[in-house]
Amino acid sequence: MSEHTVQSPLPGVFYRSPSPGEPVFTDVGQEVTADQTIGLVEVMKQFAPVLAGADGTISAFLVEDSATVGPGDALASIDVA
């Protein structure tokens, strides 16, 4: 089994849910598809989806919800079958 690291597409704040109080897009242990949204990065009130980028199972989130991230920062790990 290999691992895929999901990286931030741009600088901003990483959110795991679509808005406060709503459920997270996905969680550790859940299966995802490459084109599935696993979070959002907000920059200047604009939200960019963060896609899984590979089919597999989320093994870890590498940053906390609402963390400030830079472009290319590792956000999550996916176990790829």
Backbone as XML, in Angstrom:
<?xml version="1.0"?>
<chain id="A" units="angstrom">
  <residue number="1" name="MET">
    <atom name="N" x="0.853" y="-1.180" z="0.000"/>
    <atom name="CA" x="0.000" y="0.000" z="0.000"/>
    <atom name="C" x="0.898" y="1.241" z="0.000"/>
  </residue>
  <residue number="2" name="SER">
    <atom name="N" x="0.570" y="2.193" z="-0.839"/>
    <atom name="CA" x="1.353" y="3.423" z="-0.886"/>
    <atom name="C" x="0.567" y="4.557" z="-0.233"/>
  </residue>
  <residue number="3" name="GLU">
    <atom name="N" x="1.245" y="5.668" z="-0.081"/>
    <atom name="CA" x="0.625" y="6.814" z="0.588"/>
    <atom name="C" x="0.641" y="8.033" z="-0.328"/>
  </residue>
  <residue number="4" name="HIS">
    <atom name="N" x="-0.451" y="8.765" z="-0.312"/>
    <atom name="CA" x="-0.565" y="10.016" z="-1.071"/>
    <atom name="C" x="-0.723" y="11.146" z="-0.061"/>
  </residue>
  <residue number="5" name="THR">
    <atom name="N" x="0.049" y="12.208" z="-0.232"/>
    <atom name="CA" x="-0.062" y="13.367" z="0.653"/>
    <atom name="C" x="-0.834" y="14.462" z="-0.069"/>
  </residue>
  <residue number="6" name="VAL">
    <atom name="N" x="-1.906" y="14.920" z="0.573"/>
    <atom name="CA" x="-2.717" y="16.003" z="0.017"/>
    <atom name="C" x="-2.062" y="17.317" z="0.437"/>
  </residue>
  <residue number="7" name="GLN">
    <atom name="N" x="-1.803" y="18.193" z="-0.535"/>
    <atom name="CA" x="-1.131" y="19.461" z="-0.260"/>
    <atom name="C" x="-2.077" y="20.635" z="-0.466"/>
  </residue>
  <residue number="8" name="SER">
    <atom name="N" x="-1.804" y="21.700" z="0.256"/>
    <atom name="CA" x="-2.607" y="22.918" z="0.108"/>
    <atom name="C" x="-2.345" y="23.543" z="-1.262"/>
  </residue>
  <residue number="9" name="PRO">
    <atom name="N" x="-3.420" y="23.894" z="-1.977"/>
    <atom name="CA" x="-3.226" y="24.501" z="-3.292"/>
    <atom name="C" x="-2.762" y="25.955" z="-3.224"/>
  </residue>
  <residue number="10" name="LEU">
    <atom name="N" x="-2.987" y="26.614" z="-2.081"/>
    <atom name="CA" x="-2.613" y="28.024" z="-1.929"/>
    <atom name="C" x="-2.544" y="28.395" z="-0.462"/>
  </residue>
  <residue number="11" name="PRO">
    <atom name="N" x="-2.032" y="29.575" z="-0.143"/>
    <atom name="CA" x="-1.948" y="29.981" z="1.262"/>
    <atom name="C" x="-3.319" y="30.402" z="1.766"/>
  </residue>
  <residue number="12" name="GLY">
    <atom name="N" x="-3.555" y="30.188" z="3.053"/>
    <atom name="CA" x="-4.823" y="30.600" z="3.647"/>
    <atom name="C" x="-5.098" y="29.842" z="4.923"/>
  </residue>
  <residue number="13" name="VAL">
    <atom name="N" x="-6.384" y="29.656" z="5.215"/>
    <atom name="CA" x="-6.824" y="28.933" z="6.410"/>
    <atom name="C" x="-7.544" y="27.666" z="5.956"/>
  </residue>
  <residue number="14" name="PHE">
    <atom name="N" x="-7.139" y="26.518" z="6.509"/>
    <atom name="CA" x="-7.709" y="25.229" z="6.142"/>
    <atom name="C" x="-8.900" y="24.905" z="7.031"/>
  </residue>
  <residue number="15" name="TYR">
    <atom name="N" x="-10.000" y="24.546" z="6.397"/>
    <atom name="CA" x="-11.217" y="24.144" z="7.119"/>
    <atom name="C" x="-11.623" y="22.746" z="6.688"/>
  </residue>
  <residue number="16" name="ARG">
    <atom name="N" x="-12.023" y="21.922" z="7.645"/>
    <atom name="CA" x="-12.445" y="20.550" z="7.349"/>
    <atom name="C" x="-13.936" y="20.432" z="7.079"/>
  </residue>
  <residue number="17" name="SER">
    <atom name="N" x="-14.715" y="21.490" z="7.341"/>
    <atom name="CA" x="-16.157" y="21.452" z="7.088"/>
    <atom name="C" x="-16.560" y="22.645" z="6.227"/>
  </residue>
  <residue number="18" name="PRO">
    <atom name="N" x="-17.733" y="22.551" z="5.570"/>
    <atom name="CA" x="-18.151" y="23.626" z="4.671"/>
    <atom name="C" x="-18.468" y="24.938" z="5.383"/>
  </residue>
  <residue number="19" name="SER">
    <atom name="N" x="-18.905" y="24.860" z="6.641"/>
    <atom name="CA" x="-19.140" y="26.061" z="7.442"/>
    <atom name="C" x="-19.206" y="25.664" z="8.909"/>
  </residue>
  <residue number="20" name="PRO">
    <atom name="N" x="-19.035" y="26.620" z="9.825"/>
    <atom name="CA" x="-19.037" y="26.296" z="11.254"/>
    <atom name="C" x="-20.314" y="25.557" z="11.656"/>
  </residue>
  <residue number="21" name="GLY">
    <atom name="N" x="-20.144" y="24.520" z="12.464"/>
    <atom name="CA" x="-21.280" y="23.758" z="12.962"/>
    <atom name="C" x="-21.754" y="22.651" z="12.038"/>
  </residue>
  <residue number="22" name="GLU">
    <atom name="N" x="-21.229" y="22.601" z="10.818"/>
    <atom name="CA" x="-21.606" y="21.529" z="9.894"/>
    <atom name="C" x="-20.612" y="20.379" z="10.014"/>
  </residue>
  <residue number="23" name="PRO">
    <atom name="N" x="-21.040" y="19.174" z="9.627"/>
    <atom name="CA" x="-20.123" y="18.022" z="9.688"/>
    <atom name="C" x="-18.923" y="18.210" z="8.765"/>
  </residue>
  <residue number="24" name="VAL">
    <atom name="N" x="-17.828" y="17.531" z="9.120"/>
    <atom name="CA" x="-16.621" y="17.582" z="8.295"/>
    <atom name="C" x="-16.882" y="16.892" z="6.956"/>
  </residue>
  <residue number="25" name="PHE">
    <atom name="N" x="-16.108" y="17.270" z="5.937"/>
    <atom name="CA" x="-16.235" y="16.647" z="4.628"/>
    <atom name="C" x="-15.945" y="15.146" z="4.700"/>
  </residue>
  <residue number="26" name="THR">
    <atom name="N" x="-14.899" y="14.778" z="5.426"/>
    <atom name="CA" x="-14.499" y="13.385" z="5.599"/>
    <atom name="C" x="-13.664" y="13.281" z="6.872"/>
  </residue>
  <residue number="27" name="ASP">
    <atom name="N" x="-13.429" y="12.073" z="7.312"/>
    <atom name="CA" x="-12.678" y="11.888" z="8.551"/>
    <atom name="C" x="-11.703" y="10.729" z="8.390"/>
  </residue>
  <residue number="28" name="VAL">
    <atom name="N" x="-10.808" y="10.591" z="9.352"/>
    <atom name="CA" x="-9.829" y="9.507" z="9.336"/>
    <atom name="C" x="-10.573" y="8.173" z="9.282"/>
  </residue>
  <residue number="29" name="GLY">
    <atom name="N" x="-10.102" y="7.296" z="8.404"/>
    <atom name="CA" x="-10.697" y="5.973" z="8.264"/>
    <atom name="C" x="-11.751" y="5.881" z="7.168"/>
  </residue>
  <residue number="30" name="GLN">
    <atom name="N" x="-12.152" y="7.014" z="6.615"/>
    <atom name="CA" x="-13.163" y="6.992" z="5.562"/>
    <atom name="C" x="-12.505" y="6.891" z="4.188"/>
  </residue>
  <residue number="31" name="GLU">
    <atom name="N" x="-13.192" y="6.185" z="3.295"/>
    <atom name="CA" x="-12.711" y="6.073" z="1.925"/>
    <atom name="C" x="-13.080" y="7.329" z="1.152"/>
  </residue>
  <residue number="32" name="VAL">
    <atom name="N" x="-12.178" y="7.734" z="0.252"/>
    <atom name="CA" x="-12.402" y="8.917" z="-0.583"/>
    <atom name="C" x="-12.043" y="8.585" z="-2.027"/>
  </residue>
  <residue number="33" name="THR">
    <atom name="N" x="-12.578" y="9.385" z="-2.943"/>
    <atom name="CA" x="-12.200" y="9.287" z="-4.352"/>
    <atom name="C" x="-11.296" y="10.471" z="-4.678"/>
  </residue>
  <residue number="34" name="ALA">
    <atom name="N" x="-10.569" y="10.371" z="-5.763"/>
    <atom name="CA" x="-9.596" y="11.403" z="-6.134"/>
    <atom name="C" x="-10.224" y="12.782" z="-6.269"/>
  </residue>
  <residue number="35" name="ASP">
    <atom name="N" x="-11.452" y="12.843" z="-6.770"/>
    <atom name="CA" x="-12.094" y="14.145" z="-6.997"/>
    <atom name="C" x="-13.010" y="14.583" z="-5.857"/>
  </residue>
  <residue number="36" name="GLN">
    <atom name="N" x="-12.893" y="13.936" z="-4.707"/>
    <atom name="CA" x="-13.723" y="14.273" z="-3.545"/>
    <atom name="C" x="-13.101" y="15.408" z="-2.738"/>
  </residue>
  <residue number="37" name="THR">
    <atom name="N" x="-13.930" y="16.354" z="-2.309"/>
    <atom name="CA" x="-13.473" y="17.462" z="-1.472"/>
    <atom name="C" x="-13.257" y="16.967" z="-0.047"/>
  </residue>
  <residue number="38" name="ILE">
    <atom name="N" x="-12.067" y="17.240" z="0.506"/>
    <atom name="CA" x="-11.784" y="16.845" z="1.893"/>
    <atom name="C" x="-11.664" y="18.063" z="2.806"/>
  </residue>
  <residue number="39" name="GLY">
    <atom name="N" x="-11.668" y="19.264" z="2.222"/>
    <atom name="CA" x="-11.552" y="20.486" z="3.009"/>
    <atom name="C" x="-11.599" y="21.699" z="2.099"/>
  </residue>
  <residue number="40" name="LEU">
    <atom name="N" x="-11.443" y="22.858" z="2.722"/>
    <atom name="CA" x="-11.431" y="24.129" z="1.999"/>
    <atom name="C" x="-10.251" y="24.957" z="2.479"/>
  </residue>
  <residue number="41" name="VAL">
    <atom name="N" x="-9.707" y="25.765" z="1.597"/>
    <atom name="CA" x="-8.716" y="26.762" z="1.989"/>
    <atom name="C" x="-9.330" y="28.124" z="1.688"/>
  </residue>
  <residue number="42" name="GLU">
    <atom name="N" x="-9.395" y="28.955" z="2.717"/>
    <atom name="CA" x="-9.952" y="30.308" z="2.565"/>
    <atom name="C" x="-8.820" y="31.312" z="2.451"/>
  </residue>
  <residue number="43" name="VAL">
    <atom name="N" x="-8.941" y="32.167" z="1.454"/>
    <atom name="CA" x="-8.011" y="33.278" z="1.315"/>
    <atom name="C" x="-8.840" y="34.489" z="0.887"/>
  </residue>
  <residue number="44" name="MET">
    <atom name="N" x="-8.811" y="35.516" z="1.683"/>
    <atom name="CA" x="-9.528" y="36.760" z="1.409"/>
    <atom name="C" x="-11.024" y="36.515" z="1.123"/>
  </residue>
  <residue number="45" name="LYS">
    <atom name="N" x="-11.667" y="35.716" z="1.989"/>
    <atom name="CA" x="-13.108" y="35.408" z="1.912"/>
    <atom name="C" x="-13.499" y="34.597" z="0.682"/>
  </residue>
  <residue number="46" name="GLN">
    <atom name="N" x="-12.520" y="34.034" z="-0.007"/>
    <atom name="CA" x="-12.783" y="33.133" z="-1.129"/>
    <atom name="C" x="-12.362" y="31.728" z="-0.685"/>
  </residue>
  <residue number="47" name="PHE">
    <atom name="N" x="-13.178" y="30.744" z="-1.026"/>
    <atom name="CA" x="-12.929" y="29.383" z="-0.583"/>
    <atom name="C" x="-12.585" y="28.494" z="-1.776"/>
  </residue>
  <residue number="48" name="ALA">
    <atom name="N" x="-11.438" y="27.823" z="-1.684"/>
    <atom name="CA" x="-10.994" y="26.893" z="-2.723"/>
    <atom name="C" x="-11.101" y="25.474" z="-2.170"/>
  </residue>
  <residue number="49" name="PRO">
    <atom name="N" x="-11.748" y="24.572" z="-2.913"/>
    <atom name="CA" x="-11.832" y="23.193" z="-2.438"/>
    <atom name="C" x="-10.470" y="22.509" z="-2.463"/>
  </residue>
  <residue number="50" name="VAL">
    <atom name="N" x="-10.260" y="21.643" z="-1.491"/>
    <atom name="CA" x="-9.069" y="20.801" z="-1.457"/>
    <atom name="C" x="-9.542" y="19.400" z="-1.814"/>
  </residue>
  <residue number="51" name="LEU">
    <atom name="N" x="-9.068" y="18.884" z="-2.936"/>
    <atom name="CA" x="-9.468" y="17.567" z="-3.398"/>
    <atom name="C" x="-8.499" y="16.501" z="-2.899"/>
  </residue>
  <residue number="52" name="ALA">
    <atom name="N" x="-9.012" y="15.296" z="-2.713"/>
    <atom name="CA" x="-8.185" y="14.195" z="-2.218"/>
    <atom name="C" x="-7.001" y="13.927" z="-3.151"/>
  </residue>
  <residue number="53" name="GLY">
    <atom name="N" x="-7.249" y="13.907" z="-4.447"/>
    <atom name="CA" x="-6.162" y="13.701" z="-5.391"/>
    <atom name="C" x="-5.808" y="12.252" z="-5.652"/>
  </residue>
  <residue number="54" name="ALA">
    <atom name="N" x="-6.393" y="11.331" z="-4.894"/>
    <atom name="CA" x="-6.152" y="9.895" z="-5.090"/>
    <atom name="C" x="-7.291" y="9.126" z="-4.432"/>
  </residue>
  <residue number="55" name="ASP">
    <atom name="N" x="-7.606" y="7.963" z="-4.987"/>
    <atom name="CA" x="-8.583" y="7.084" z="-4.349"/>
    <atom name="C" x="-7.900" y="6.354" z="-3.209"/>
  </residue>
  <residue number="56" name="GLY">
    <atom name="N" x="-8.593" y="6.233" z="-2.081"/>
    <atom name="CA" x="-8.022" y="5.508" z="-0.942"/>
    <atom name="C" x="-8.748" y="5.815" z="0.338"/>
  </residue>
  <residue number="57" name="THR">
    <atom name="N" x="-8.045" y="5.642" z="1.452"/>
    <atom name="CA" x="-8.604" y="5.839" z="2.790"/>
    <atom name="C" x="-7.807" y="6.910" z="3.521"/>
  </residue>
  <residue number="58" name="ILE">
    <atom name="N" x="-8.504" y="7.881" z="4.096"/>
    <atom name="CA" x="-7.828" y="8.936" z="4.869"/>
    <atom name="C" x="-7.145" y="8.287" z="6.075"/>
  </residue>
  <residue number="59" name="SER">
    <atom name="N" x="-5.836" y="8.440" z="6.176"/>
    <atom name="CA" x="-5.104" y="7.859" z="7.305"/>
    <atom name="C" x="-4.806" y="8.894" z="8.384"/>
  </residue>
  <residue number="60" name="ALA">
    <atom name="N" x="-4.724" y="10.180" z="8.006"/>
    <atom name="CA" x="-4.443" y="11.227" z="8.998"/>
    <atom name="C" x="-4.678" y="12.600" z="8.401"/>
  </residue>
  <residue number="61" name="PHE">
    <atom name="N" x="-5.093" y="13.522" z="9.253"/>
    <atom name="CA" x="-5.056" y="14.943" z="8.910"/>
    <atom name="C" x="-3.814" y="15.493" z="9.579"/>
  </residue>
  <residue number="62" name="LEU">
    <atom name="N" x="-2.996" y="16.205" z="8.826"/>
    <atom name="CA" x="-1.684" y="16.638" z="9.298"/>
    <atom name="C" x="-1.677" y="18.059" z="9.850"/>
  </residue>
  <residue number="63" name="VAL">
    <atom name="N" x="-2.808" y="18.762" z="9.732"/>
    <atom name="CA" x="-2.969" y="20.089" z="10.317"/>
    <atom name="C" x="-4.321" y="20.132" z="11.024"/>
  </residue>
  <residue number="64" name="GLU">
    <atom name="N" x="-4.433" y="21.011" z="11.985"/>
    <atom name="CA" x="-5.689" y="21.174" z="12.711"/>
    <atom name="C" x="-6.688" y="21.965" z="11.875"/>
  </residue>
  <residue number="65" name="ASP">
    <atom name="N" x="-7.959" y="21.795" z="12.164"/>
    <atom name="CA" x="-8.994" y="22.601" z="11.548"/>
    <atom name="C" x="-8.735" y="24.066" z="11.892"/>
  </residue>
  <residue number="66" name="SER">
    <atom name="N" x="-8.924" y="24.945" z="10.950"/>
    <atom name="CA" x="-8.720" y="26.394" z="11.098"/>
    <atom name="C" x="-7.245" y="26.798" z="11.188"/>
  </residue>
  <residue number="67" name="ALA">
    <atom name="N" x="-6.351" y="25.902" z="10.782"/>
    <atom name="CA" x="-4.922" y="26.215" z="10.799"/>
    <atom name="C" x="-4.543" y="27.059" z="9.587"/>
  </residue>
  <residue number="68" name="THR">
    <atom name="N" x="-3.581" y="27.947" z="9.779"/>
    <atom name="CA" x="-3.028" y="28.717" z="8.673"/>
    <atom name="C" x="-2.038" y="27.822" z="7.930"/>
  </residue>
  <residue number="69" name="VAL">
    <atom name="N" x="-2.184" y="27.775" z="6.599"/>
    <atom name="CA" x="-1.330" y="26.907" z="5.784"/>
    <atom name="C" x="-0.719" y="27.710" z="4.637"/>
  </residue>
  <residue number="70" name="GLY">
    <atom name="N" x="0.361" y="27.195" z="4.118"/>
    <atom name="CA" x="1.015" y="27.800" z="2.962"/>
    <atom name="C" x="0.846" y="26.902" z="1.749"/>
  </residue>
  <residue number="71" name="PRO">
    <atom name="N" x="1.135" y="27.412" z="0.570"/>
    <atom name="CA" x="1.018" y="26.581" z="-0.633"/>
    <atom name="C" x="1.987" y="25.387" z="-0.550"/>
  </residue>
  <residue number="72" name="GLY">
    <atom name="N" x="1.463" y="24.206" z="-0.820"/>
    <atom name="CA" x="2.283" y="23.006" z="-0.768"/>
    <atom name="C" x="2.383" y="22.349" z="0.594"/>
  </residue>
  <residue number="73" name="ASP">
    <atom name="N" x="1.827" y="22.986" z="1.633"/>
    <atom name="CA" x="1.840" y="22.366" z="2.959"/>
    <atom name="C" x="1.045" y="21.061" z="2.939"/>
  </residue>
  <residue number="74" name="ALA">
    <atom name="N" x="1.534" y="20.050" z="3.648"/>
    <atom name="CA" x="0.845" y="18.769" z="3.748"/>
    <atom name="C" x="-0.380" y="18.919" z="4.655"/>
  </residue>
  <residue number="75" name="LEU">
    <atom name="N" x="-1.544" y="18.521" z="4.123"/>
    <atom name="CA" x="-2.791" y="18.651" z="4.868"/>
    <atom name="C" x="-3.308" y="17.315" z="5.379"/>
  </residue>
  <residue number="76" name="ALA">
    <atom name="N" x="-3.171" y="16.281" z="4.578"/>
    <atom name="CA" x="-3.706" y="14.966" z="4.940"/>
    <atom name="C" x="-2.917" y="13.873" z="4.234"/>
  </residue>
  <residue number="77" name="SER">
    <atom name="N" x="-3.027" y="12.652" z="4.778"/>
    <atom name="CA" x="-2.428" y="11.476" z="4.159"/>
    <atom name="C" x="-3.540" y="10.512" z="3.762"/>
  </residue>
  <residue number="78" name="ILE">
    <atom name="N" x="-3.373" y="9.904" z="2.598"/>
    <atom name="CA" x="-4.336" y="8.928" z="2.107"/>
    <atom name="C" x="-3.588" y="7.640" z="1.802"/>
  </residue>
  <residue number="79" name="ASP">
    <atom name="N" x="-4.065" y="6.523" z="2.363"/>
    <atom name="CA" x="-3.535" y="5.218" z="2.026"/>
    <atom name="C" x="-4.152" y="4.792" z="0.707"/>
  </residue>
  <residue number="80" name="VAL">
    <atom name="N" x="-3.315" y="4.595" z="-0.287"/>
    <atom name="CA" x="-3.776" y="4.239" z="-1.633"/>
    <atom name="C" x="-3.568" y="2.743" z="-1.817"/>
  </residue>
  <residue number="81" name="ALA">
    <atom name="N" x="-4.620" y="2.060" z="-2.232"/>
    <atom name="CA" x="-4.532" y="0.596" z="-2.412"/>
    <atom name="C" x="-3.856" y="0.254" z="-3.721"/>
  </residue>
</chain>
